Amino acid sequence: MLVHGPFEIDEEELIVRRAGVAIPVQRRVLATLIYLMRRAGRLVSRDELIAGPWGGVAVSEAPIHRAIMLARRVLQTDGAPSPIETVRGSGFRFTGAEIGRS
C-alpha cells in the first residue's frame, strides 16, 4: 500500500482511496501513478514510462501527458500543489514528501 497524505493506493487491488473512500481511476493512469510513487524523488523519462507501466506500447506524448494530468487530479487536495512535477524535455518526478508504505 502506498500512502500520500489522505490517499492510499492499494497496489494489489488497484484501488485508490481518499480518507477511506474509493476513487475511480483508469487502469493506465493508476499504473502510471504507482510507477511514479515507487520512484519518488527520481526523474522518470517518457521512455521509462513506456517501458514500465505502458508495457512497451509505443505512444505519442499526448496519452502520457493525459495520464499525468489525470493522476494529478486523483491526488488533488484543496490549494496544495501537485506532487507530480513535469521536468520539461526530461520527464516527470513524484515530489510528495509524505509518501510511505503501510
C-alpha positions, 0 to 999 in steps of 0.5 A: 500500500502506498500512502500520500497524505489522505490517499492510499493506493492499494497496489494489489487491488488497484484501488485508490482511496481518499480518507477511506473512500474509493476513487475511480481511476483508469487502469493506465493512469493508476499504473502510471501513478504507482510507477511514479510513487515507487520512484519518488524523488527520481526523474522518470523519462517518457521512455521509462514510462513506456517501458514500465507501466505502458508495457512497451506500447509505443505512444505519442506524448499526448496519452502520457501527458493525459495520464499525468494530468489525470493522476494529478487530479486523483491526488488533488487536495484543496490549494496544495500543489501537485506532487507530480512535477513535469521536468520539461524535455526530461520527464516527470518526478513524484515530489510528495514528501509524505509518501510511505508504505503501510 
